[in-house]
Amino acid sequence: MAFIPISQIFEKKPRTAEIRGWVYRQRVSKEMVFVLLRDSSGIVQCTFKKQDNDKVFRAAESLTIESSVKIKGDVKEDKRAPGGFEVRGKGLEVVHVAETFPIGRDLSEEFLMDVRHLWIRSQKLTQVLKIRSKVFEAIREYFYKQGFLLIYIIFVVV
């Protein structure tokens, strides 16, 4: 089975899925781990039950925000899950466990600018960048239809 973008879970509603991405949020309880997984196409909730597979449960429990993972599981409709669907994890491969994520609530703008490479991973900034990309795409398309040519000029200072 090949990996699919998260957005296809909501569009095609497959029975099983193999997805990969980064941990956006995680909640751990005694018997269950909830992982919100994100990729460039969206966010989906993945659940891991201790009773199903203790080894997979312990691996999910050890994840941190921005850890990269590959998850195999069954796609089920669940009204409580963000987006209305969740992946009930049967397999979990941890590609990399990230360091503790430094961004929390009520941080100064100066600090956020120092960690801008992490701050742009937030949903708000991601949406702003997607809108900006679409605007630039529309501008380029308009000028291409008018017969203009886009030329990049690179200056090198020696």
One Martini backbone bead per residue (centre of mass of N, CA, C, O) as a GRO file, in nm:
protein
  158
    1MET     BB    1   0.098   0.035   0.021
    2ALA     BB    2   0.049   0.368  -0.024
    3PHE     BB    3   0.089   0.678   0.039
    4ILE     BB    4  -0.128   0.934   0.165
    5PRO     BB    5  -0.288   1.204   0.182
    6ILE     BB    6  -0.487   1.336   0.419
    7SER     BB    7  -0.715   1.453   0.235
    8GLN     BB    8  -0.810   1.163   0.126
    9ILE     BB    9  -0.966   1.075   0.375
   10PHE     BB   10  -1.205   1.287   0.323
   11GLU     BB   11  -1.265   1.220   0.017
   12LYS     BB   12  -1.239   0.881  -0.018
   13LYS     BB   13  -1.272   0.697   0.228
   14PRO     BB   14  -1.091   0.480   0.332
   15ARG     BB   15  -1.031   0.192   0.516
   16THR     BB   16  -0.725   0.221   0.465
   17ALA     BB   17  -0.404   0.368   0.582
   18GLU     BB   18  -0.108   0.546   0.470
   19ILE     BB   19   0.071   0.777   0.667
   20ARG     BB   20   0.248   1.099   0.677
   21GLY     BB   21   0.423   1.308   0.930
   22TRP     BB   22   0.345   1.545   1.183
   23VAL     BB   23   0.322   1.629   1.502
   24TYR     BB   24   0.087   1.852   1.638
   25ARG     BB   25  -0.061   1.670   1.859
   26GLN     BB   26  -0.087   1.537   2.209
   27ARG     BB   27  -0.262   1.270   2.393
   28VAL     BB   28  -0.249   1.114   2.719
   29SER     BB   29  -0.360   0.814   2.848
   30LYS     BB   30  -0.386   0.515   2.998
   31GLU     BB   31  -0.529   0.368   2.714
   32MET     BB   32  -0.463   0.636   2.526
   33VAL     BB   33  -0.362   0.784   2.206
   34PHE     BB   34  -0.354   1.115   2.073
   35VAL     BB   35  -0.294   1.209   1.727
   36LEU     BB   36  -0.203   1.489   1.548
   37LEU     BB   37  -0.170   1.485   1.200
   38ARG     BB   38   0.054   1.642   0.962
   39ASP     BB   39   0.042   1.793   0.644
   40SER     BB   40   0.006   1.982   0.358
   41SER     BB   41  -0.320   1.888   0.346
   42GLY     BB   42  -0.351   1.822   0.671
   43ILE     BB   43  -0.559   1.697   0.950
   44VAL     BB   44  -0.541   1.406   1.173
   45GLN     BB   45  -0.672   1.162   1.373
   46CYS     BB   46  -0.492   0.943   1.596
   47THR     BB   47  -0.523   0.614   1.740
   48PHE     BB   48  -0.403   0.442   2.049
   49LYS     BB   49  -0.427   0.124   2.194
   50LYS     BB   50  -0.312  -0.074   2.440
   51GLN     BB   51  -0.477  -0.343   2.377
   52ASP     BB   52  -0.378  -0.381   2.078
   53ASN     BB   53  -0.063  -0.243   2.115
   54ASP     BB   54   0.191  -0.187   2.327
   55LYS     BB   55   0.427  -0.098   2.145
   56VAL     BB   56   0.274   0.124   1.988
   57PHE     BB   57   0.181   0.282   2.233
   58ARG     BB   58   0.466   0.356   2.342
   59ALA     BB   59   0.554   0.509   2.088
   60ALA     BB   60   0.322   0.722   2.097
   61GLU     BB   61   0.389   0.828   2.387
   62SER     BB   62   0.695   0.940   2.295
   63LEU     BB   63   0.598   1.168   2.147
   64THR     BB   64   0.651   1.478   1.980
   65ILE     BB   65   0.644   1.769   1.864
   66GLU     BB   66   0.746   1.722   1.523
   67SER     BB   67   0.739   1.443   1.478
   68SER     BB   68   0.819   1.180   1.257
   69VAL     BB   69   0.572   0.972   1.081
   70LYS     BB   70   0.430   0.640   1.032
   71ILE     BB   71   0.089   0.534   0.948
   72LYS     BB   72  -0.122   0.255   1.019
   73GLY     BB   73  -0.481   0.217   0.936
   74ASP     BB   74  -0.810   0.266   1.026
   75VAL     BB   75  -1.087   0.418   0.883
   76LYS     BB   76  -1.306   0.628   1.079
   77GLU     BB   77  -1.598   0.744   1.182
   78ASP     BB   78  -1.590   1.059   1.387
   79LYS     BB   79  -1.744   1.329   1.528
   80ARG     BB   80  -1.510   1.408   1.743
   81ALA     BB   81  -1.326   1.444   1.520
   82PRO     BB   82  -1.134   1.613   1.329
   83GLY     BB   83  -1.330   1.597   1.030
   84GLY     BB   84  -1.483   1.303   1.115
   85PHE     BB   85  -1.201   1.145   1.120
   86GLU     BB   86  -1.006   0.842   1.187
   87VAL     BB   87  -0.704   0.677   1.283
   88ARG     BB   88  -0.655   0.342   1.367
   89GLY     BB   89  -0.375   0.233   1.495
   90LYS     BB   90  -0.149  -0.045   1.396
   91GLY     BB   91   0.098   0.133   1.292
   92LEU     BB   92   0.441   0.254   1.388
   93GLU     BB   93   0.681   0.487   1.252
   94VAL     BB   94   0.969   0.632   1.368
   95VAL     BB   95   1.174   0.865   1.225
   96HIS     BB   96   1.155   1.123   1.438
   97VAL     BB   97   1.245   1.270   1.738
   98ALA     BB   98   1.175   1.556   1.876
   99GLU     BB   99   1.227   1.816   2.031
  100THR     BB  100   1.127   2.036   2.232
  101PHE     BB  101   0.882   2.259   2.188
  102PRO     BB  102   0.921   2.619   2.223
  103ILE     BB  103   0.619   2.677   2.157
  104GLY     BB  104   0.375   2.881   2.311
  105ARG     BB  105   0.216   3.076   2.511
  106ASP     BB  106   0.284   3.400   2.555
  107LEU     BB  107   0.493   3.521   2.344
  108SER     BB  108   0.720   3.699   2.213
  109GLU     BB  109   0.798   3.841   1.914
  110GLU     BB  110   1.100   3.805   1.931
  111PHE     BB  111   1.100   3.500   1.974
  112LEU     BB  112   0.933   3.424   1.720
  113MET     BB  113   1.151   3.536   1.524
  114ASP     BB  114   1.380   3.336   1.618
  115VAL     BB  115   1.148   3.089   1.547
  116ARG     BB  116   1.023   3.104   1.251
  117HIS     BB  117   1.065   2.810   1.138
  118LEU     BB  118   0.833   2.716   1.347
  119TRP     BB  119   0.594   2.923   1.328
  120ILE     BB  120   0.505   2.848   1.023
  121ARG     BB  121   0.352   2.573   1.130
  122SER     BB  122   0.112   2.710   1.179
  123GLN     BB  123  -0.205   2.741   1.077
  124LYS     BB  124  -0.217   3.044   1.025
  125LEU     BB  125   0.046   3.076   0.854
  126THR     BB  126  -0.019   2.861   0.644
  127GLN     BB  127  -0.273   3.002   0.530
  128VAL     BB  128  -0.133   3.262   0.444
  129LEU     BB  129   0.068   3.124   0.244
  130LYS     BB  130  -0.149   2.999   0.059
  131ILE     BB  131  -0.281   3.263  -0.027
  132ARG     BB  132  -0.030   3.398  -0.139
  133SER     BB  133   0.024   3.186  -0.358
  134LYS     BB  134  -0.246   3.227  -0.514
  135VAL     BB  135  -0.202   3.523  -0.584
  136PHE     BB  136   0.062   3.485  -0.745
  137GLU     BB  137  -0.058   3.288  -0.950
  138ALA     BB  138  -0.270   3.487  -1.068
  139ILE     BB  139  -0.072   3.701  -1.163
  140ARG     BB  140   0.096   3.526  -1.352
  141GLU     BB  141  -0.136   3.428  -1.531
  142TYR     BB  142  -0.223   3.702  -1.637
  143PHE     BB  143   0.052   3.779  -1.771
  144TYR     BB  144   0.076   3.535  -1.958
  145LYS     BB  145  -0.190   3.602  -2.120
  146GLN     BB  146  -0.050   3.889  -2.208
  147GLY     BB  147   0.267   3.796  -2.290
  148PHE     BB  148   0.444   3.766  -2.062
  149LEU     BB  149   0.769   3.743  -1.892
  150LEU     BB  150   0.952   3.566  -1.660
  151ILE     BB  151   1.232   3.719  -1.489
  152TYR     BB  152   1.529   3.631  -1.337
  153ILE     BB  153   1.748   3.817  -1.122
  154ILE     BB  154   2.090   3.766  -1.035
  155PHE     BB  155   2.290   3.872  -0.770
  156VAL     BB  156   2.649   3.893  -0.735
  157VAL     BB  157   2.864   3.935  -0.466
  158VAL     BB  158   3.233   3.978  -0.454
   0.00000   0.00000   0.00000
